[in-house]
Amino acid sequence: VDGGKQILKDVSFGVPEKSLIAVIGPSGSGKSTLLKALTGYRPANQGDVLYDNRNLYKQFAELRQRIGLVPQDDILHK
């Protein structure tokens, strides 16, 4: 929920080990919200994010080392 608006609902999917995934969609569809939830930087209001059957939010300090994200924009050279 962001500003009283539910952004994501009933989202569930698995990602095989050593996979590369892309999140695409129109503006406002929840891509950034999903990525923030999956990386632990903005925990979901409801539900869990499991990484190797372990709760990402409860074990974030340990699991964050195993998560990578490549932003759309080059934030280092701006």
N, CA, C and O atoms as CSV, one atom per row, in Angstrom:
chain,resi,resn,atom,element,x,y,z
A,1,VAL,N,N,0.855,-1.178,0.000
A,1,VAL,CA,C,0.000,0.000,0.000
A,1,VAL,C,C,0.894,1.231,0.000
A,1,VAL,O,O,1.775,1.370,0.848
A,2,ASP,N,N,0.665,2.105,-0.938
A,2,ASP,CA,C,1.459,3.318,-1.064
A,2,ASP,C,C,0.504,4.497,-1.147
A,2,ASP,O,O,-0.230,4.632,-2.126
A,3,GLY,N,N,0.505,5.345,-0.140
A,3,GLY,CA,C,-0.398,6.486,-0.131
A,3,GLY,C,C,-1.859,6.081,-0.153
A,3,GLY,O,O,-2.688,6.773,-0.745
A,4,GLY,N,N,-2.186,4.960,0.488
A,4,GLY,CA,C,-3.554,4.471,0.533
A,4,GLY,C,C,-3.960,3.655,-0.678
A,4,GLY,O,O,-5.069,3.122,-0.712
A,5,LYS,N,N,-3.097,3.545,-1.667
A,5,LYS,CA,C,-3.397,2.795,-2.887
A,5,LYS,C,C,-2.656,1.464,-2.869
A,5,LYS,O,O,-1.442,1.422,-2.670
A,6,GLN,N,N,-3.394,0.380,-3.078
A,6,GLN,CA,C,-2.761,-0.936,-3.134
A,6,GLN,C,C,-2.071,-1.086,-4.482
A,6,GLN,O,O,-2.704,-0.991,-5.534
A,7,ILE,N,N,-0.765,-1.320,-4.436
A,7,ILE,CA,C,0.032,-1.383,-5.659
A,7,ILE,C,C,0.094,-2.801,-6.208
A,7,ILE,O,O,-0.090,-3.011,-7.406
A,8,LEU,N,N,0.351,-3.768,-5.346
A,8,LEU,CA,C,0.469,-5.167,-5.752
A,8,LEU,C,C,-0.501,-6.012,-4.943
A,8,LEU,O,O,-0.717,-5.758,-3.758
A,9,LYS,N,N,-1.086,-7.018,-5.585
A,9,LYS,CA,C,-2.021,-7.907,-4.894
A,9,LYS,C,C,-1.879,-9.307,-5.475
A,9,LYS,O,O,-1.808,-9.485,-6.691
A,10,ASP,N,N,-1.840,-10.294,-4.592
A,10,ASP,CA,C,-1.783,-11.702,-4.996
A,10,ASP,C,C,-0.638,-11.986,-5.968
A,10,ASP,O,O,-0.831,-12.642,-6.991
A,11,VAL,N,N,0.540,-11.493,-5.646
A,11,VAL,CA,C,1.718,-11.740,-6.475
A,11,VAL,C,C,2.480,-12.916,-5.882
A,11,VAL,O,O,2.836,-12.911,-4.704
A,12,SER,N,N,2.722,-13.910,-6.704
A,12,SER,CA,C,3.470,-15.079,-6.253
A,12,SER,C,C,4.190,-15.689,-7.448
A,12,SER,O,O,3.577,-15.956,-8.481
A,13,PHE,N,N,5.484,-15.907,-7.305
A,13,PHE,CA,C,6.243,-16.558,-8.367
A,13,PHE,C,C,7.550,-17.081,-7.791
A,13,PHE,O,O,8.028,-16.607,-6.760
A,14,GLY,N,N,8.103,-18.043,-8.459
A,14,GLY,CA,C,9.393,-18.595,-8.072
A,14,GLY,C,C,10.439,-18.217,-9.096
A,14,GLY,O,O,10.127,-18.000,-10.266
A,15,VAL,N,N,11.661,-18.140,-8.659
A,15,VAL,CA,C,12.777,-17.836,-9.552
A,15,VAL,C,C,13.809,-18.946,-9.370
A,15,VAL,O,O,14.351,-19.114,-8.278
A,16,PRO,N,N,14.082,-19.698,-10.424
A,16,PRO,CA,C,15.075,-20.771,-10.310
A,16,PRO,C,C,16.462,-20.231,-9.943
A,16,PRO,O,O,16.798,-19.088,-10.252
A,17,GLU,N,N,17.238,-21.055,-9.295
A,17,GLU,CA,C,18.587,-20.688,-8.886
A,17,GLU,C,C,19.416,-20.233,-10.089
A,17,GLU,O,O,19.306,-20.785,-11.184
A,18,LYS,N,N,20.238,-19.228,-9.862
A,18,LYS,CA,C,21.141,-18.662,-10.880
A,18,LYS,C,C,20.399,-18.125,-12.099
A,18,LYS,O,O,20.900,-18.198,-13.221
A,19,SER,N,N,19.209,-17.587,-11.873
A,19,SER,CA,C,18.404,-17.038,-12.962
A,19,SER,C,C,18.587,-15.534,-13.061
A,19,SER,O,O,18.944,-14.862,-12.093
A,20,LEU,N,N,18.339,-15.040,-14.226
A,20,LEU,CA,C,18.301,-13.611,-14.487
A,20,LEU,C,C,16.876,-13.302,-14.906
A,20,LEU,O,O,16.358,-13.911,-15.842
A,21,ILE,N,N,16.238,-12.362,-14.226
A,21,ILE,CA,C,14.867,-12.011,-14.584
A,21,ILE,C,C,14.797,-10.524,-14.902
A,21,ILE,O,O,15.623,-9.735,-14.442
A,22,ALA,N,N,13.812,-10.161,-15.686
A,22,ALA,CA,C,13.550,-8.760,-16.008
A,22,ALA,C,C,12.131,-8.446,-15.574
A,22,ALA,O,O,11.226,-9.266,-15.731
A,23,VAL,N,N,11.945,-7.260,-15.031
A,23,VAL,CA,C,10.618,-6.800,-14.628
A,23,VAL,C,C,10.250,-5.661,-15.566
A,23,VAL,O,O,10.886,-4.607,-15.556
A,24,ILE,N,N,9.221,-5.879,-16.375
A,24,ILE,CA,C,8.803,-4.869,-17.346
A,24,ILE,C,C,7.317,-4.598,-17.191
A,24,ILE,O,O,6.572,-5.447,-16.702
A,25,GLY,N,N,6.892,-3.431,-17.602
A,25,GLY,CA,C,5.484,-3.080,-17.543
A,25,GLY,C,C,5.318,-1.582,-17.678
A,25,GLY,O,O,6.297,-0.836,-17.640
A,26,PRO,N,N,4.080,-1.139,-17.835
A,26,PRO,CA,C,3.824,0.289,-18.006
A,26,PRO,C,C,4.068,1.068,-16.717
A,26,PRO,O,O,4.154,0.493,-15.631
A,27,SER,N,N,4.176,2.361,-16.857
A,27,SER,CA,C,4.360,3.250,-15.717
A,27,SER,C,C,3.220,3.061,-14.717
A,27,SER,O,O,2.050,3.012,-15.096
A,28,GLY,N,N,3.575,2.957,-13.444
A,28,GLY,CA,C,2.563,2.818,-12.400
A,28,GLY,C,C,2.072,1.409,-12.165
A,28,GLY,O,O,1.145,1.202,-11.382
A,29,SER,N,N,2.678,0.427,-12.831
A,29,SER,CA,C,2.190,-0.953,-12.697
A,29,SER,C,C,2.758,-1.683,-11.484
A,29,SER,O,O,2.335,-2.801,-11.189
A,30,GLY,N,N,3.714,-1.070,-10.772
A,30,GLY,CA,C,4.245,-1.679,-9.561
A,30,GLY,C,C,5.629,-2.289,-9.693
A,30,GLY,O,O,6.072,-3.013,-8.801
A,31,LYS,N,N,6.316,-2.009,-10.788
A,31,LYS,CA,C,7.659,-2.586,-10.993
A,31,LYS,C,C,8.623,-2.185,-9.882
A,31,LYS,O,O,9.281,-3.041,-9.291
A,32,SER,N,N,8.706,-0.909,-9.604
A,32,SER,CA,C,9.627,-0.428,-8.567
A,32,SER,C,C,9.217,-0.933,-7.195
A,32,SER,O,O,10.070,-1.296,-6.384
A,33,THR,N,N,7.929,-0.958,-6.931
A,33,THR,CA,C,7.436,-1.468,-5.648
A,33,THR,C,C,7.799,-2.932,-5.486
A,33,THR,O,O,8.236,-3.350,-4.413
A,34,LEU,N,N,7.622,-3.714,-6.538
A,34,LEU,CA,C,7.977,-5.130,-6.495
A,34,LEU,C,C,9.471,-5.305,-6.245
A,34,LEU,O,O,9.866,-6.107,-5.399
A,35,LEU,N,N,10.302,-4.564,-6.969
A,35,LEU,CA,C,11.752,-4.685,-6.791
A,35,LEU,C,C,12.188,-4.280,-5.390
A,35,LEU,O,O,13.072,-4.910,-4.810
A,36,LYS,N,N,11.582,-3.244,-4.847
A,36,LYS,CA,C,11.921,-2.834,-3.480
A,36,LYS,C,C,11.514,-3.903,-2.473
A,36,LYS,O,O,12.230,-4.144,-1.501
A,37,ALA,N,N,10.378,-4.539,-2.697
A,37,ALA,CA,C,9.948,-5.624,-1.807
A,37,ALA,C,C,10.869,-6.826,-1.935
A,37,ALA,O,O,11.218,-7.450,-0.933
A,38,LEU,N,N,11.267,-7.157,-3.162
A,38,LEU,CA,C,12.128,-8.323,-3.393
A,38,LEU,C,C,13.548,-8.122,-2.877
A,38,LEU,O,O,14.226,-9.089,-2.530
A,39,THR,N,N,13.995,-6.886,-2.827
A,39,THR,CA,C,15.348,-6.621,-2.350
A,39,THR,C,C,15.380,-6.236,-0.877
A,39,THR,O,O,16.456,-6.044,-0.309
A,40,GLY,N,N,14.213,-6.122,-0.256
A,40,GLY,CA,C,14.148,-5.830,1.171
A,40,GLY,C,C,14.254,-4.370,1.534
A,40,GLY,O,O,14.272,-4.036,2.719
A,41,TYR,N,N,14.326,-3.488,0.556
A,41,TYR,CA,C,14.478,-2.071,0.852
A,41,TYR,C,C,13.167,-1.387,1.216
A,41,TYR,O,O,13.169,-0.308,1.808
A,42,ARG,N,N,12.083,-1.995,0.872
A,42,ARG,CA,C,10.771,-1.517,1.309
A,42,ARG,C,C,9.894,-2.749,1.494
A,42,ARG,O,O,9.229,-3.191,0.557
A,43,PRO,N,N,9.896,-3.302,2.704
A,43,PRO,CA,C,9.142,-4.535,2.946
A,43,PRO,C,C,7.662,-4.388,2.607
A,43,PRO,O,O,7.070,-3.322,2.777
A,44,ALA,N,N,7.091,-5.464,2.134
A,44,ALA,CA,C,5.666,-5.496,1.816
A,44,ALA,C,C,4.851,-5.322,3.094
A,44,ALA,O,O,5.274,-5.747,4.170
A,45,ASN,N,N,3.682,-4.695,2.972
A,45,ASN,CA,C,2.791,-4.519,4.122
A,45,ASN,C,C,2.178,-5.841,4.551
A,45,ASN,O,O,1.870,-6.034,5.728
A,46,GLN,N,N,2.003,-6.743,3.613
A,46,GLN,CA,C,1.415,-8.053,3.888
A,46,GLN,C,C,2.212,-9.099,3.138
A,46,GLN,O,O,2.855,-8.808,2.129
A,47,GLY,N,N,2.162,-10.316,3.641
A,47,GLY,CA,C,2.806,-11.419,2.954
A,47,GLY,C,C,4.290,-11.508,3.276
A,47,GLY,O,O,4.809,-10.767,4.110
A,48,ASP,N,N,4.946,-12.413,2.610
A,48,ASP,CA,C,6.359,-12.672,2.849
A,48,ASP,C,C,7.115,-12.729,1.534
A,48,ASP,O,O,6.548,-13.038,0.487
A,49,VAL,N,N,8.382,-12.431,1.604
A,49,VAL,CA,C,9.296,-12.676,0.500
A,49,VAL,C,C,10.244,-13.753,0.999
A,49,VAL,O,O,10.977,-13.554,1.967
A,50,LEU,N,N,10.219,-14.895,0.326
A,50,LEU,CA,C,11.058,-16.013,0.737
A,50,LEU,C,C,12.222,-16.168,-0.223
A,50,LEU,O,O,12.051,-16.130,-1.441
A,51,TYR,N,N,13.390,-16.341,0.335
A,51,TYR,CA,C,14.603,-16.584,-0.436
A,51,TYR,C,C,15.164,-17.896,0.079
A,51,TYR,O,O,15.600,-17.981,1.227
A,52,ASP,N,N,15.156,-18.908,-0.754
A,52,ASP,CA,C,15.611,-20.232,-0.331
A,52,ASP,C,C,14.800,-20.716,0.875
A,52,ASP,O,O,15.340,-21.310,1.808
A,53,ASN,N,N,13.495,-20.447,0.835
A,53,ASN,CA,C,12.547,-20.787,1.904
A,53,ASN,C,C,12.850,-20.091,3.225
A,53,ASN,O,O,12.431,-20.560,4.284
A,54,ARG,N,N,13.564,-18.991,3.172
A,54,ARG,CA,C,13.868,-18.191,4.365
A,54,ARG,C,C,13.260,-16.809,4.184
A,54,ARG,O,O,13.304,-16.243,3.092
A,55,ASN,N,N,12.693,-16.269,5.256
A,55,ASN,CA,C,12.038,-14.970,5.202
A,55,ASN,C,C,13.083,-13.866,5.006
A,55,ASN,O,O,13.939,-13.644,5.861
A,56,LEU,N,N,12.994,-13.182,3.867
A,56,LEU,CA,C,13.963,-12.141,3.529
A,56,LEU,C,C,13.973,-11.026,4.562
A,56,LEU,O,O,15.043,-10.547,4.937
A,57,TYR,N,N,12.808,-10.605,5.028
A,57,TYR,CA,C,12.741,-9.468,5.935
A,57,TYR,C,C,13.316,-9.801,7.306
A,57,TYR,O,O,13.933,-8.947,7.943
A,58,LYS,N,N,13.122,-11.019,7.759
A,58,LYS,CA,C,13.625,-11.415,9.078
A,58,LYS,C,C,15.116,-11.720,9.050
A,58,LYS,O,O,15.787,-11.621,10.077
A,59,GLN,N,N,15.640,-12.090,7.888
A,59,GLN,CA,C,17.055,-12.443,7.770
A,59,GLN,C,C,17.755,-11.557,6.737
A,59,GLN,O,O,18.667,-11.998,6.038
A,60,PHE,N,N,17.315,-10.309,6.656
A,60,PHE,CA,C,17.803,-9.397,5.627
A,60,PHE,C,C,19.314,-9.192,5.691
A,60,PHE,O,O,19.977,-9.200,4.654
A,61,ALA,N,N,19.870,-9.009,6.886
A,61,ALA,CA,C,21.305,-8.741,7.011
A,61,ALA,C,C,22.135,-9.847,6.361
A,61,ALA,O,O,23.162,-9.572,5.740
A,62,GLU,N,N,21.699,-11.073,6.500
A,62,GLU,CA,C,22.434,-12.202,5.925
A,62,GLU,C,C,22.132,-12.383,4.439
A,62,GLU,O,O,23.045,-12.609,3.645
A,63,LEU,N,N,20.867,-12.288,4.061
A,63,LEU,CA,C,20.463,-12.602,2.694
A,63,LEU,C,C,20.755,-11.492,1.690
A,63,LEU,O,O,20.866,-11.769,0.496
A,64,ARG,N,N,20.880,-10.260,2.132
A,64,ARG,CA,C,21.079,-9.153,1.178
A,64,ARG,C,C,22.356,-9.307,0.362
A,64,ARG,O,O,22.460,-8.749,-0.731
A,65,GLN,N,N,23.318,-10.048,0.872
A,65,GLN,CA,C,24.564,-10.271,0.140
A,65,GLN,C,C,24.363,-11.165,-1.076
A,65,GLN,O,O,25.235,-11.238,-1.941
A,66,ARG,N,N,23.220,-11.846,-1.151
A,66,ARG,CA,C,22.968,-12.791,-2.234
A,66,ARG,C,C,22.015,-12.234,-3.288
A,66,ARG,O,O,21.595,-12.956,-4.192
A,67,ILE,N,N,21.677,-10.954,-3.174
A,67,ILE,CA,C,20.706,-10.335,-4.077
A,67,ILE,C,C,21.401,-9.265,-4.906
A,67,ILE,O,O,22.142,-8.443,-4.366
A,68,GLY,N,N,21.168,-9.272,-6.214
A,68,GLY,CA,C,21.737,-8.257,-7.086
A,68,GLY,C,C,20.647,-7.536,-7.850
A,68,GLY,O,O,19.591,-8.103,-8.129
A,69,LEU,N,N,20.904,-6.297,-8.185
A,69,LEU,CA,C,19.941,-5.481,-8.914
A,69,LEU,C,C,20.713,-4.572,-9.857
A,69,LEU,O,O,21.676,-3.921,-9.452
A,70,VAL,N,N,20.292,-4.528,-11.110
A,70,VAL,CA,C,20.889,-3.628,-12.089
A,70,VAL,C,C,19.830,-2.588,-12.441
A,70,VAL,O,O,18.823,-2.922,-13.066
A,71,PRO,N,N,20.045,-1.321,-12.045
A,71,PRO,CA,C,19.040,-0.289,-12.330
A,71,PRO,C,C,18.995,0.057,-13.816
A,71,PRO,O,O,19.949,-0.183,-14.556
A,72,GLN,N,N,17.881,0.616,-14.227
A,72,GLN,CA,C,17.712,1.019,-15.620
A,72,GLN,C,C,18.673,2.148,-15.977
A,72,GLN,O,O,19.266,2.145,-17.056
A,73,ASP,N,N,18.825,3.112,-15.073
A,73,ASP,CA,C,19.707,4.250,-15.319
A,73,ASP,C,C,21.074,4.004,-14.695
A,73,ASP,O,O,21.189,3.313,-13.682
A,74,ASP,N,N,22.089,4.564,-15.296
A,74,ASP,CA,C,23.446,4.490,-14.769
A,74,ASP,C,C,23.570,5.515,-13.645
A,74,ASP,O,O,23.790,6.696,-13.910
A,75,ILE,N,N,23.432,5.082,-12.413
A,75,ILE,CA,C,23.430,6.016,-11.285
A,75,ILE,C,C,24.842,6.408,-10.836
A,75,ILE,O,O,25.004,7.387,-10.107
A,76,LEU,N,N,25.849,5.670,-11.256
A,76,LEU,CA,C,27.218,5.969,-10.834
A,76,LEU,C,C,27.853,7.106,-11.613
A,76,LEU,O,O,28.693,7.830,-11.078
A,77,HIS,N,N,27.465,7.273,-12.861
A,77,HIS,CA,C,28.141,8.237,-13.725
A,77,HIS,C,C,27.281,9.437,-14.098
A,77,HIS,O,O,27.529,10.075,-15.121
A,78,LYS,N,N,26.305,9.747,-13.311
A,78,LYS,CA,C,25.454,10.916,-13.599
A,78,LYS,C,C,26.061,12.166,-13.038
A,78,LYS,O,O,25.490,13.247,-13.180
